[in-house]
Amino acid sequence: MFLSHLIIRHKVPKPQFAEWLFVGLMAVFAIVGQVKPAVGLTGLGTVLILGATLVELNRVRIWETYRKSYKKIKGSGHFWRGPNHVYYTINVRFLWPFIFFLGVLSLYAAYVLG
Protein backbone atom coordinates (compact mmCIF):
# COMPACT_ATOMS: atom_id res chain seq x y z
CA MET A 1 0.00 0.00 0.00
CA PHE A 2 2.74 2.46 0.95
CA LEU A 3 4.81 1.72 -2.19
CA SER A 4 1.84 2.36 -4.45
CA HIS A 5 1.58 5.89 -3.08
CA LEU A 6 5.18 6.52 -4.10
CA ILE A 7 4.75 5.22 -7.64
CA ILE A 8 1.22 6.29 -8.59
CA ARG A 9 0.58 9.99 -8.87
CA HIS A 10 -2.89 10.84 -7.73
CA LYS A 11 -4.69 13.80 -9.19
CA VAL A 12 -4.34 16.85 -6.96
CA PRO A 13 -7.73 18.38 -6.20
CA LYS A 14 -8.35 21.92 -7.35
CA PRO A 15 -8.22 24.54 -4.60
CA GLN A 16 -11.63 25.59 -3.41
CA PHE A 17 -12.62 28.83 -1.72
CA ALA A 18 -9.18 30.31 -2.45
CA GLU A 19 -10.60 33.55 -3.81
CA TRP A 20 -12.99 34.00 -0.89
CA LEU A 21 -10.26 33.17 1.61
CA PHE A 22 -8.07 35.89 0.08
CA VAL A 23 -10.86 38.47 0.18
CA GLY A 24 -11.95 37.37 3.66
CA LEU A 25 -8.46 37.65 5.12
CA MET A 26 -8.05 41.09 3.56
CA ALA A 27 -11.34 42.18 5.15
CA VAL A 28 -10.40 40.73 8.55
CA PHE A 29 -7.03 42.48 8.60
CA ALA A 30 -8.61 45.72 7.40
CA ILE A 31 -11.00 45.56 10.36
CA VAL A 32 -8.18 44.63 12.77
CA GLY A 33 -6.23 47.57 11.34
CA GLN A 34 -8.88 49.91 12.73
CA VAL A 35 -8.04 48.83 16.28
CA LYS A 36 -4.34 47.95 16.00
CA PRO A 37 -2.84 49.51 12.85
CA ALA A 38 0.50 47.71 13.03
CA VAL A 39 -1.12 44.27 13.32
CA GLY A 40 -3.62 45.05 10.55
CA LEU A 41 -0.94 46.34 8.19
CA THR A 42 1.29 43.35 8.89
CA GLY A 43 -1.50 40.87 8.21
CA LEU A 44 -2.72 42.75 5.15
CA GLY A 45 0.80 42.99 3.73
CA THR A 46 1.43 39.30 4.30
CA VAL A 47 -1.85 38.31 2.62
CA LEU A 48 -1.16 40.59 -0.36
CA ILE A 49 2.38 39.27 -0.82
CA LEU A 50 1.27 35.65 -0.47
CA GLY A 51 -1.66 36.09 -2.87
CA ALA A 52 0.41 37.86 -5.52
CA THR A 53 3.17 35.28 -5.26
CA LEU A 54 0.77 32.36 -5.60
CA VAL A 55 -0.89 33.90 -8.65
CA GLU A 56 2.46 34.64 -10.30
CA LEU A 57 3.78 31.15 -9.61
CA ASN A 58 0.62 29.47 -10.94
CA ARG A 59 -0.10 31.89 -13.79
CA VAL A 60 0.30 29.30 -16.58
CA ARG A 61 -1.97 26.77 -14.86
CA ILE A 62 -4.57 29.46 -14.13
CA TRP A 63 -4.57 30.59 -17.78
CA GLU A 64 -4.81 27.07 -19.20
CA THR A 65 -7.56 26.09 -16.78
CA TYR A 66 -9.57 29.20 -17.62
CA ARG A 67 -9.19 28.67 -21.37
CA LYS A 68 -10.29 25.04 -21.11
CA SER A 69 -13.24 25.73 -18.83
CA TYR A 70 -14.57 28.76 -20.74
CA LYS A 71 -17.81 28.09 -22.54
CA LYS A 72 -19.40 30.62 -24.84
CA ILE A 73 -22.90 31.67 -23.87
CA LYS A 74 -25.17 32.72 -26.71
CA GLY A 75 -26.31 36.31 -26.54
CA SER A 76 -23.72 37.45 -24.02
CA GLY A 77 -20.88 39.85 -24.66
CA HIS A 78 -18.15 37.25 -24.83
CA PHE A 79 -15.66 39.92 -25.90
CA TRP A 80 -15.35 41.12 -22.30
CA ARG A 81 -15.65 37.73 -20.60
CA GLY A 82 -13.76 35.47 -22.99
CA PRO A 83 -10.14 34.45 -22.56
CA ASN A 84 -8.08 37.29 -23.95
CA HIS A 85 -4.29 37.13 -23.87
CA VAL A 86 -4.02 40.94 -23.59
CA TYR A 87 -5.97 40.96 -20.31
CA TYR A 88 -3.93 38.03 -19.06
CA THR A 89 -0.69 39.88 -19.82
CA ILE A 90 -1.92 43.04 -18.09
CA ASN A 91 -2.82 41.00 -14.99
CA VAL A 92 0.45 39.09 -14.86
CA ARG A 93 2.81 41.95 -15.74
CA PHE A 94 1.18 44.91 -13.97
CA LEU A 95 -1.70 44.12 -11.60
CA TRP A 96 -0.23 41.32 -9.46
CA PRO A 97 3.27 42.86 -9.20
CA PHE A 98 1.53 46.07 -8.07
CA ILE A 99 -0.39 44.09 -5.42
CA PHE A 100 2.94 42.57 -4.31
CA PHE A 101 4.37 46.11 -4.06
CA LEU A 102 1.38 47.21 -1.97
CA GLY A 103 2.04 44.26 0.36
CA VAL A 104 5.68 45.27 0.79
CA LEU A 105 4.61 48.88 1.34
CA SER A 106 2.10 47.73 3.95
CA LEU A 107 4.78 45.75 5.80
CA TYR A 108 7.09 48.76 5.71
CA ALA A 109 4.34 50.99 7.09
CA ALA A 110 3.71 48.46 9.88
CA TYR A 111 7.42 48.47 10.69
CA VAL A 112 7.48 52.27 10.87
CA LEU A 113 4.38 52.33 13.09
CA GLY A 114 5.61 49.57 15.40
HELIX and SHEET records of a PDB file:
HELIX    1   1 PHE A    2  ILE A    7  1                                   6    
HELIX    2   2 ALA A   18  VAL A   35  1                                  18    
HELIX    3   3 PRO A   37  LEU A   57  1                                  21    
HELIX    4   4 ARG A   59  SER A   69  1                                  11    
HELIX    5   5 HIS A   78  ARG A   81  1                                   4    
HELIX    6   6 HIS A   85  ILE A   90  1                                   6    
HELIX    7   7 ASN A   91  LEU A   95  3                                   5    
HELIX    8   8 TRP A   96  LEU A  113  1                                  18    
END                                                                             
